[in-house]
Each structure stands twice: as C-alpha cells, then as structure tokens.
C-alpha cells in the first residue's frame, strides 16, 4: 500500500459549505482506480486544504496524483505539495490503524 499526502493553499469554502461544494468531486475521487480511502483535511486559520489518501499500490497513487494535480491547477491552485509514503502494515496494526480495505468491485478488481 501507498499513502499519498496532498496539501495546497485554499481560501474556502470550509466545513459544511466545502462538503456541499465538493460533493461531485468527492464521488469522482471515490471512483479513482486503486483508491482505498481518502481523508479530507482543512485548516481555515492557515488557509490550507488537501487530503490523505491510501492506495493499493504506487502506480495507482502516482496516476491519481497526475490527474488530481491537473484538476487542482485547472481550479487555479498552483502551490500543490505532494508526498508519497510506504505503509508499514505491521507497525500500524500495533497502533490500531484500520485500513478499511475497499468493498467496491471497482477497487477489488484492481487488487
């Protein structure tokens, strides 16, 4: 598994308004090949938003990063920071991380 962290400057909307504004985007992200889950992150005080993503493999994460970076740039977001990490499943199990393996047939067909 690969973990992808993305963040960028963001001026809003926040909270419930962000959820309403991004509902369509959330569905598009949910359909990304190889995605296990995404955690949406936002920090109003710092003017930052982004996400923490878990993918089944590096190829899926890298392909998603290209697509999402292009999507963000089309929205006028230029300062995009992204980091890709390996996941140590054994240590995460010891600290109660729950990876919630994908349930959809879309993700199961990829793994």
N, C-alpha and C positions, 0 to 999 in steps of 0.2 A: 504494500500500500504506500501511497504518496500523499503527503499533506501539502497543500498549496495555501499560502497566505498572501492576500492582496489587500493593499490599502491605498487610499488616494484622498486628496483634498476634496471636501464636499460641503456645500452651503445649505443643504436641506432639500426637501422636507425631512422631518425627523419623526421617529416613533410611529404612531398610528397613521399619520399622513404619508410617511415613507412607505409603510406597508400597503396602503391603498394605491399609491402611485406606482409601486414596483410589482404589483400582483402579476401582471403579464410577464415581466422579466423573471420573476421567481419561477413561473411554470417553465419558461424556456431553459432556465438554469437546471431545474429538476430533470429535464429531459436530456441533459448533456451526457454523451456516452462515457461510461465508466465512473460517473459520479456516485458516491455512496451517500454523502450528505454535505450540506453547506450550513455554516453558522454565519448569520448576518451580524456585522459589527458596526457600531456607530458611536462617535464621541462628539457631541454637539459643541462642547467647550473648546475642543481642539480643531473643530471643523474637519473631521476625518470620518471616513466610512470605508467599508470593504467587506471582506469575508474570509473565513477559514473553511477550506474545502478538503474533503477526503476522497481520493480517487483509488480505483483498484490497481492502477499501475502508472508508471511515469509517462508513457505515451499518451494516455487519456488526459492526464494533468497538463502536459505540455501542449497538446492540441487545444484543450479548453482555454489555456492561458492566451494563446494566439487569438482565438475567437473573441474572448472577453476583453482583451486589451483593445482590439479593433472596435468593439462595441462601445467601450468607455471613451475612446478617442472621438468616435462619431458623436458622442454626447458632450464633447468639449472638455473632457477630463484629460489633462496631459501628463501630470505628475503621478504616474502609476508605479507603485513599488510592489514587486512580487518576489516571493522566496519559495523554493521547493525543498521539502524535507522528506527523509526516510522516516518511517514509523517503526519504533521498537515495540512490537506487539507484546513481548514477554514482560517488559517493564511496565507497559501501560496496563496490562492485566493486573499486575501487583498493586497499581494505584487506582483500580476500579474504572478505568476508561471503558466505555461501552461504544463500540464502533457501529452498532446497528447496521449490520450487513444489509444490502439492498434487498427489497422484497419484490420489486417490479420485474417483470420478464425482460424489460429493456436492459436493465443492469445485469441480470442473471445471464443473459445471452452473451455478455461481454466477458464474464469472468469464468 
